[in-house]
Amino acid sequence: MLKIIIPTIMLLPTALLSPPKNLWTNTTMHSFLIAAISLQWLLPSHYPHKNLTLWTGIDQISSPLLVLSCWLLPLMMLASQNHLQHEPPARKRIFITTLILVQPFIILAFSTTELMLFYISFEATLIPTLILITRWGNQPERLSAGIYLLFYTLASSLPLLVAILHLHTLTGSLHLTTLKLTYSPLPHSWSTLLLNLALLTAFMVKAPLYGLHLWLPKAHVEAPIAGSMLLAALLLKLGGYGIMRITLLTGPLSIDLHYPFLTLALWGAFMTSSICLRQTDLKSLIAYSSVSHMGLVIAASTIQTHWSFTGAMVLMISHGLTSSMLFCLANTNYERTHSRILLLTRGLQPLLPLMATWWLLANLTNMALPPTTNLMAELTIMTALFNWSPFTIILTGIATLLTASYTLFMLLMTQRGPLPTHITSVQNSNTREHLLMTLHIAPALLLIMKPELISGTPL
């Protein structure tokens, strides 16, 4: 555990003390090395927890998410180089430092075995994200986006803190390992129902559940590219991971909690997919598609079967890579045309043919075409939900249809059609961007060869 956390913390002096000429090279290479070392967490083990220390332990649910979070730090640095090139060196250092600061908190949140530490690191990831959005966002609306993010998260996570403290008074321990052993089922009463509700709501807002998702499109649209990647690929996964952890812990959910959350999640997948069809803003479209995918994850993790947990895990990882890649592509368009409106960035295929290839690949992955892990995940989740109740196939089926249609709509709007008259000259796509896309799509395509690495089940 420490052999990842200590190098991650040592990235801070690297970023602060590197000479300006080597700043990006040093930090990116260092974080790539950390990502390479973190791959060993994916090794199968027969123990429930690997690398167990007093406070942290890695099991099959957290190891794929940990590797994903280590993998995305260098990619965020690669993606941010262009829009920071005119900033003074001190500001670049502060930006990189902010990115690096999120990393230990995310690693702690995914690997901790103690609920209080989990709560602290879960909340601490909010602060660097807020700094990224409110300082480096593009439009003045970034302040209202930051306030939305802050208050949605705070309002939902204060009940979580109270619930964790209440759980401590009930059971006498907050260690996940001891809670599993000494766990006596909580009595069926209003207090238990409220306890479960408080434990789940914070993660539902973070995931986000439809109805509690209004902060997400705002935050995504206003964030710089690194902020968008961080939000889409990692912070949403904190929500899904928290739901899986808590539902495993508190036993089978009561019917009163099952139905509203499941209905809202599936209805939300349907609604946000149809909202995507009417979007004019590219980043907003990708943000809403994240809500619809995470709706499937929430629905799967509330029914608590082996199949649904596997589907939820695989979908979280593959969605992390896919949506992050889509945001990078949207950012390459934004840097060239300085507009996110779909009508003003049409017909870029003849100008940037290689980028069009990446757009095609990313969109096909997003709409879950075989042979991608997205397809495996969605099929697993739909099978599990259908097994639980056959009526869910109506909502999931419509959501899949709409996902395919808005993805094709996004592809056709950005790549096809007449070129707008105001685009006279466009910068060529460069090696850095192609490397960035390759590093997003290569893991996604390779993981289908051995999906049990990320399926969250003991091998």
C-alpha positions as CSV (number, residue, x, y, z in Angstrom):
1,M,0.0,0.0,0.0
2,L,2.7,2.4,1.0
3,K,4.8,1.7,-2.0
4,I,2.1,3.5,-4.0
5,I,1.1,6.2,-1.5
6,I,4.7,7.4,-0.7
7,P,5.7,7.8,-4.4
8,T,2.4,9.6,-4.9
9,I,3.1,12.0,-2.1
10,M,6.7,12.4,-3.4
11,L,5.2,13.7,-6.7
12,L,4.5,16.9,-4.8
13,P,8.1,18.0,-4.4
14,T,8.7,16.7,-7.9
15,A,6.1,19.1,-9.2
16,L,7.2,22.0,-7.0
17,L,11.0,21.7,-7.6
18,S,11.4,20.5,-11.2
19,P,12.9,23.1,-13.5
20,P,10.2,24.6,-15.7
21,K,11.6,23.0,-18.9
22,N,11.2,19.5,-17.4
23,L,8.1,20.0,-15.3
24,W,5.6,18.1,-17.5
25,T,8.1,15.4,-18.4
26,N,9.1,14.7,-14.8
27,T,5.6,14.6,-13.3
28,T,4.1,12.6,-16.1
29,M,6.8,10.0,-16.2
30,H,6.8,9.7,-12.4
31,S,3.0,9.2,-12.4
32,F,3.3,6.6,-15.2
33,L,5.8,4.7,-13.1
34,I,3.3,4.7,-10.2
35,A,0.6,3.5,-12.5
36,A,2.8,0.7,-13.7
37,I,3.6,-0.4,-10.1
38,S,-0.1,-0.3,-9.2
39,L,-0.9,-3.0,-11.8
40,Q,0.3,-5.6,-9.4
41,W,-2.9,-5.0,-7.3
42,L,-4.8,-6.8,-10.1
43,L,-3.1,-10.1,-9.4
44,P,-5.6,-12.7,-8.2
45,S,-5.5,-13.7,-4.5
46,H,-7.3,-16.3,-2.4
47,Y,-7.5,-14.0,0.6
48,P,-10.5,-11.7,1.1
49,H,-8.0,-8.8,1.6
50,K,-4.6,-8.3,0.0
51,N,-1.9,-6.0,1.5
52,L,-3.9,-5.8,4.7
53,T,-2.6,-3.1,7.1
54,L,-4.4,-1.7,10.1
55,W,-6.5,0.7,8.1
56,T,-6.3,-0.3,4.5
57,G,-6.8,-3.5,2.6
58,I,-7.5,-4.3,-1.1
59,D,-10.1,-6.8,-2.2
60,Q,-11.6,-7.7,-5.5
61,I,-14.0,-4.8,-5.5
62,S,-11.5,-2.1,-4.8
63,S,-8.4,-3.2,-6.8
64,P,-9.7,-2.4,-10.3
65,L,-10.8,1.0,-9.1
66,L,-7.5,1.7,-7.5
67,V,-5.6,0.8,-10.6
68,L,-7.9,3.0,-12.7
69,S,-7.3,5.9,-10.4
70,C,-3.5,5.5,-10.6
71,W,-3.8,5.1,-14.4
72,L,-5.7,8.3,-14.9
73,L,-3.3,10.7,-13.1
74,P,-0.7,10.8,-15.9
75,L,-3.5,10.9,-18.5
76,M,-5.0,14.0,-16.8
77,M,-1.5,15.6,-16.9
78,L,-1.1,14.8,-20.6
79,A,-4.5,16.2,-21.4
80,S,-3.9,19.5,-19.5
81,Q,-0.6,20.5,-21.2
82,N,-2.1,22.5,-24.0
83,H,-4.5,24.8,-22.1
84,L,-1.8,25.6,-19.5
85,Q,1.0,26.5,-21.9
86,H,0.5,30.2,-21.7
87,E,0.2,30.3,-17.8
88,P,3.2,31.3,-15.7
89,P,5.3,28.4,-14.3
90,A,4.1,29.0,-10.7
91,R,0.5,28.5,-11.8
92,K,1.4,25.4,-13.7
93,R,3.0,24.0,-10.5
94,I,-0.1,24.8,-8.5
95,F,-2.4,23.1,-11.0
96,I,-0.2,19.9,-11.1
97,T,-0.1,20.0,-7.2
98,T,-3.9,20.2,-7.1
99,L,-4.2,17.2,-9.4
100,I,-1.7,15.2,-7.4
101,L,-3.4,16.0,-4.1
102,V,-6.6,14.3,-5.1
103,Q,-4.7,11.1,-5.7
104,P,-3.8,9.9,-2.2
105,F,-7.3,10.7,-1.0
106,I,-8.9,8.6,-3.8
107,I,-6.5,5.8,-3.1
108,L,-7.4,5.9,0.6
109,A,-11.1,6.1,-0.1
110,F,-11.0,3.0,-2.3
111,S,-8.7,0.9,-0.1
112,T,-9.7,1.8,3.4
113,T,-11.3,-0.9,5.7
114,E,-12.5,1.6,8.3
115,L,-15.7,3.6,7.7
116,M,-14.6,6.8,9.4
117,L,-11.4,7.1,7.4
118,F,-13.5,6.3,4.3
119,Y,-15.8,9.2,5.1
120,I,-12.9,11.6,5.6
121,S,-11.1,10.7,2.4
122,F,-14.5,10.6,0.5
123,E,-15.1,14.2,1.6
124,A,-11.5,15.3,1.1
125,T,-11.6,14.6,-2.6
126,L,-14.1,17.4,-2.9
127,I,-11.7,20.2,-2.0
128,P,-9.1,19.8,-4.9
129,T,-11.9,19.2,-7.3
130,L,-13.6,22.4,-6.2
131,I,-10.3,24.3,-6.6
132,L,-9.9,22.9,-10.2
133,I,-13.4,23.9,-11.2
134,T,-13.6,27.3,-9.6
135,R,-10.0,28.4,-10.5
136,W,-9.4,26.8,-13.9
137,G,-12.8,26.6,-15.4
138,N,-13.5,28.4,-18.6
139,Q,-16.7,30.5,-18.1
140,P,-17.8,32.7,-15.2
141,E,-20.6,30.2,-14.4
142,R,-17.9,28.0,-12.9
143,L,-18.6,29.6,-9.5
144,S,-22.3,28.5,-9.5
145,A,-21.1,25.1,-10.7
146,G,-18.7,24.9,-7.7
147,I,-21.4,26.0,-5.3
148,Y,-23.8,23.3,-6.7
149,L,-21.1,20.6,-6.3
150,L,-20.2,21.7,-2.8
151,F,-23.7,22.0,-1.4
152,Y,-25.1,18.9,-3.0
153,T,-22.2,16.9,-1.6
154,L,-22.3,18.5,1.8
155,A,-26.0,18.3,2.3
156,S,-26.0,14.6,1.4
157,S,-22.9,13.6,3.4
158,L,-23.8,15.1,6.8
159,P,-26.5,12.4,7.3
160,L,-23.8,9.9,6.3
161,L,-21.5,11.1,9.1
162,V,-24.4,10.9,11.6
163,A,-25.3,7.4,10.3
164,I,-21.7,6.2,10.6
165,L,-21.5,7.5,14.2
166,H,-24.8,5.8,15.0
167,L,-23.6,2.6,13.5
168,H,-20.5,2.8,15.7
169,T,-22.7,3.1,18.8
170,L,-24.8,0.1,17.7
171,T,-22.0,-2.2,16.8
172,G,-19.0,-0.8,18.7
173,S,-16.6,-0.9,15.7
174,L,-16.3,0.7,12.3
175,H,-13.8,-1.8,10.8
176,L,-15.4,-3.5,7.7
177,T,-13.6,-6.8,8.5
178,T,-14.9,-6.9,12.1
179,L,-18.3,-5.6,11.1
180,K,-18.6,-8.6,8.8
181,L,-17.8,-11.0,11.7
182,T,-19.6,-9.4,14.7
183,Y,-22.6,-8.3,12.7
184,S,-26.0,-8.9,14.2
185,P,-28.8,-7.9,11.9
186,L,-30.3,-4.5,12.7
187,P,-33.9,-4.6,14.0
188,H,-36.7,-3.8,11.5
189,S,-37.7,-0.4,12.6
190,W,-37.9,3.2,11.4
191,S,-34.5,4.0,12.8
192,T,-32.9,1.2,10.8
193,L,-34.6,2.4,7.7
194,L,-33.4,5.9,8.2
195,L,-29.9,4.7,8.9
196,N,-29.8,2.8,5.6
197,L,-31.3,5.8,3.8
198,A,-28.7,8.1,5.3
199,L,-25.9,5.7,4.4
200,L,-27.1,5.4,0.8
201,T,-28.1,9.0,0.0
202,A,-24.6,10.4,0.1
203,F,-23.4,7.8,-2.4
204,M,-26.5,8.2,-4.5
205,V,-25.8,12.0,-4.9
206,K,-22.2,11.2,-5.7
207,A,-23.0,8.5,-8.2
208,P,-25.4,10.4,-9.2
209,L,-29.0,9.1,-9.0
210,Y,-31.5,10.8,-11.4
211,G,-33.1,13.6,-9.4
212,L,-30.0,14.2,-7.4
213,H,-27.8,14.7,-10.5
214,L,-28.2,18.4,-11.2
215,W,-24.7,19.3,-10.0
216,L,-23.1,16.9,-12.5
217,P,-23.8,18.6,-15.9
218,K,-22.9,22.0,-14.4
219,A,-19.7,20.8,-12.9
220,H,-18.6,18.9,-16.0
221,V,-19.4,21.7,-18.4
222,E,-17.5,24.3,-16.4
223,A,-14.5,22.2,-15.3
224,P,-11.2,22.2,-17.2
225,I,-10.4,18.9,-19.0
226,A,-8.5,17.4,-16.0
227,G,-11.5,18.3,-13.8
228,S,-13.9,16.6,-16.2
229,M,-11.8,13.5,-16.4
230,L,-11.4,13.3,-12.6
231,L,-15.1,13.7,-12.1
232,A,-16.3,11.3,-14.8
233,A,-13.7,8.6,-14.2
234,L,-13.1,8.6,-10.5
235,L,-15.4,10.6,-8.3
236,L,-18.6,9.1,-9.8
237,K,-17.1,5.7,-9.1
238,L,-16.7,6.6,-5.4
239,G,-20.5,6.7,-5.3
240,G,-20.9,3.3,-6.9
241,Y,-18.2,1.8,-4.8
242,G,-19.8,3.2,-1.6
243,I,-23.2,1.8,-2.5
244,M,-21.6,-1.7,-3.1
245,R,-19.6,-1.5,0.2
246,I,-22.6,-0.3,2.3
247,T,-25.2,-2.7,0.9
248,L,-22.8,-5.6,1.4
249,L,-22.4,-4.5,5.0
250,T,-26.0,-3.7,6.0
251,G,-27.5,-6.9,4.7
252,P,-30.4,-7.2,2.3
253,L,-32.1,-3.8,1.8
254,S,-35.7,-3.4,2.9
255,I,-38.3,-3.2,0.2
256,D,-39.1,0.4,1.1
257,L,-35.5,1.3,0.0
258,H,-35.2,-1.1,-2.9
259,Y,-38.0,0.1,-5.1
260,P,-37.6,3.9,-5.0
261,F,-33.9,3.8,-5.7
262,L,-34.2,1.1,-8.4
263,T,-37.1,2.8,-10.1
264,L,-35.4,6.2,-10.0
265,A,-32.1,4.7,-11.4
266,L,-33.7,2.9,-14.3
267,W,-36.1,5.8,-15.1
268,G,-33.2,8.1,-14.9
269,A,-31.2,6.0,-17.4
270,F,-34.2,6.4,-19.7
271,M,-34.7,10.1,-19.0
272,T,-31.1,11.2,-19.3
273,S,-30.6,9.3,-22.5
274,S,-33.6,11.1,-24.0
275,I,-32.2,14.4,-22.6
276,C,-29.0,13.7,-24.5
277,L,-30.8,13.6,-27.8
278,R,-31.8,17.3,-27.3
279,Q,-28.4,18.6,-26.1
280,T,-26.6,21.4,-28.0
281,D,-23.6,21.4,-25.8
282,L,-21.0,18.6,-26.3
283,K,-19.7,18.3,-22.8
284,S,-23.2,18.5,-21.3
285,L,-24.2,15.6,-23.6
286,I,-21.3,13.4,-22.4
287,A,-22.1,14.4,-18.8
288,Y,-25.7,13.3,-19.1
289,S,-24.6,10.0,-20.7
290,S,-22.5,9.5,-17.5
291,V,-25.7,9.8,-15.5
292,S,-27.5,7.2,-17.6
293,H,-24.7,4.7,-17.3
294,M,-24.3,5.2,-13.6
295,G,-28.1,4.7,-13.2
296,L,-27.5,1.1,-14.4
297,V,-24.7,0.7,-11.8
298,I,-27.0,1.9,-9.0
299,A,-29.8,-0.3,-10.1
300,A,-27.4,-3.3,-10.3
301,S,-25.8,-2.7,-6.9
302,T,-29.2,-2.3,-5.1
303,I,-30.4,-5.8,-6.0
304,Q,-27.2,-7.3,-4.5
305,T,-26.7,-10.5,-6.5
306,H,-23.3,-11.8,-7.7
307,W,-24.1,-11.2,-11.3
308,S,-25.3,-7.6,-10.7
309,F,-22.2,-6.8,-8.6
310,T,-20.0,-8.1,-11.4
311,G,-21.9,-6.1,-14.0
312,A,-21.7,-3.0,-11.9
313,M,-17.9,-3.3,-11.3
314,V,-17.2,-3.9,-15.0
315,L,-19.4,-1.1,-16.1
316,M,-17.8,1.3,-13.6
317,I,-14.3,0.6,-15.0
318,S,-15.2,0.6,-18.7
319,H,-17.3,3.8,-18.2
320,G,-14.4,5.4,-16.5
321,L,-12.2,4.9,-19.5
322,T,-14.8,5.6,-22.1
323,S,-16.3,8.8,-20.7
324,S,-12.8,10.1,-19.9
325,M,-11.8,9.5,-23.5
326,L,-14.9,11.3,-24.8
327,F,-14.1,14.3,-22.6
328,C,-10.6,14.3,-24.0
329,L,-11.9,14.3,-27.5
330,A,-14.4,17.1,-26.7
331,N,-11.5,19.0,-25.3
332,T,-9.4,18.6,-28.5
333,N,-12.3,20.1,-30.4
334,Y,-12.8,22.9,-27.9
335,E,-9.1,23.8,-28.1
336,R,-9.3,24.2,-31.8
337,T,-12.7,25.9,-32.3
338,H,-13.2,27.5,-28.8
339,S,-16.8,26.3,-28.8
340,R,-18.7,23.4,-27.2
341,I,-21.8,24.0,-29.3
342,L,-22.4,21.0,-31.6
343,L,-23.7,23.2,-34.5
344,L,-20.5,25.3,-34.5
345,T,-18.1,22.3,-34.5
346,R,-19.5,20.2,-37.3
347,G,-17.8,18.4,-40.2
348,L,-14.4,18.0,-38.6
349,Q,-13.7,14.6,-40.3
350,P,-12.0,16.0,-43.5
351,L,-9.9,18.3,-41.4
352,L,-8.8,15.9,-38.7
353,P,-9.2,12.4,-40.2
354,L,-7.2,10.6,-37.4
355,M,-9.2,12.3,-34.7
356,A,-12.3,11.1,-36.5
357,T,-11.0,7.5,-36.0
358,W,-10.7,8.1,-32.3
359,W,-14.2,9.6,-32.2
360,L,-15.6,6.5,-34.0
361,L,-13.8,4.1,-31.6
362,A,-14.9,6.1,-28.5
363,N,-18.5,6.3,-29.6
364,L,-18.7,2.6,-30.5
365,T,-17.3,1.8,-27.0
366,N,-19.8,4.2,-25.4
367,M,-22.8,2.5,-27.0
368,A,-21.6,-0.9,-25.9
369,L,-20.6,-2.6,-29.1
370,P,-19.0,-6.0,-29.0
371,P,-16.1,-6.7,-28.2
372,T,-16.0,-4.1,-25.5
373,T,-16.3,-4.6,-21.7
374,N,-19.2,-2.1,-21.8
375,L,-21.3,-4.7,-23.7
376,M,-20.4,-7.4,-21.2
377,A,-21.3,-5.2,-18.3
378,E,-24.6,-4.0,-19.7
379,L,-25.7,-7.5,-20.6
380,T,-24.7,-8.8,-17.2
381,I,-26.7,-6.0,-15.5
382,M,-29.7,-6.4,-17.7
383,T,-29.7,-10.2,-17.2
384,A,-29.5,-9.7,-13.4
385,L,-32.3,-7.1,-13.4
386,F,-34.5,-9.2,-15.7
387,N,-34.0,-12.2,-13.4
388,W,-35.1,-9.9,-10.4
389,S,-38.1,-8.6,-12.3
390,P,-39.0,-9.1,-15.9
391,F,-40.5,-5.6,-16.2
392,T,-37.2,-3.9,-16.0
393,I,-36.4,-5.1,-19.5
394,I,-38.7,-2.4,-20.8
395,L,-36.8,0.5,-19.2
396,T,-33.3,-1.0,-19.8
397,G,-34.2,-1.9,-23.4
398,I,-35.4,1.7,-24.2
399,A,-32.3,3.1,-22.4
400,T,-30.0,1.0,-24.6
401,L,-31.8,2.1,-27.8
402,L,-31.6,5.7,-26.8
403,T,-27.9,5.3,-25.8
404,A,-27.1,4.1,-29.3
405,S,-29.1,6.9,-30.9
406,Y,-27.6,9.8,-29.0
407,T,-24.1,8.3,-29.4
408,L,-24.6,8.2,-33.2
409,F,-26.1,11.7,-33.1
410,M,-23.0,12.9,-31.3
411,L,-20.7,11.2,-33.9
412,L,-22.6,12.5,-36.9
413,M,-22.9,16.0,-35.5
414,T,-19.2,16.4,-34.8
415,Q,-17.7,14.6,-37.7
416,R,-20.2,14.9,-40.6
417,G,-22.1,17.7,-42.2
418,P,-21.0,20.9,-43.8
419,L,-18.0,22.7,-42.3
420,P,-19.1,26.0,-40.6
421,T,-17.9,29.0,-42.4
422,H,-16.0,30.5,-39.4
423,I,-13.6,27.6,-39.2
424,T,-10.8,28.7,-41.6
425,S,-7.7,27.0,-40.2
426,V,-7.4,24.2,-37.7
427,Q,-4.3,23.1,-35.9
428,N,-3.3,19.5,-36.7
429,S,-3.8,16.8,-34.2
430,N,-0.5,16.0,-32.5
431,T,1.3,13.0,-31.0
432,R,0.4,13.9,-27.4
433,E,-3.3,13.7,-28.2
434,H,-3.0,10.4,-30.1
435,L,-1.0,8.9,-27.2
436,L,-3.7,10.1,-24.8
437,M,-6.5,8.4,-26.8
438,T,-4.4,5.2,-27.2
439,L,-3.8,5.0,-23.5
440,H,-7.6,5.3,-22.9
441,I,-8.8,2.8,-25.4
442,A,-6.0,0.2,-25.2
443,P,-6.9,-0.9,-21.6
444,A,-10.6,-0.9,-22.5
445,L,-10.0,-3.2,-25.5
446,L,-7.4,-5.4,-23.7
447,L,-9.6,-6.0,-20.7
448,I,-12.1,-8.0,-22.7
449,M,-9.4,-10.6,-23.1
450,K,-9.4,-11.2,-19.3
451,P,-12.5,-9.6,-17.8
452,E,-12.3,-11.4,-14.5
453,L,-9.5,-8.9,-13.5
454,I,-12.2,-6.2,-13.1
455,S,-15.3,-8.3,-12.5
456,G,-15.1,-7.8,-8.7
457,T,-15.6,-11.5,-7.9
458,P,-12.9,-13.6,-6.1
459,L,-11.0,-15.5,-8.8
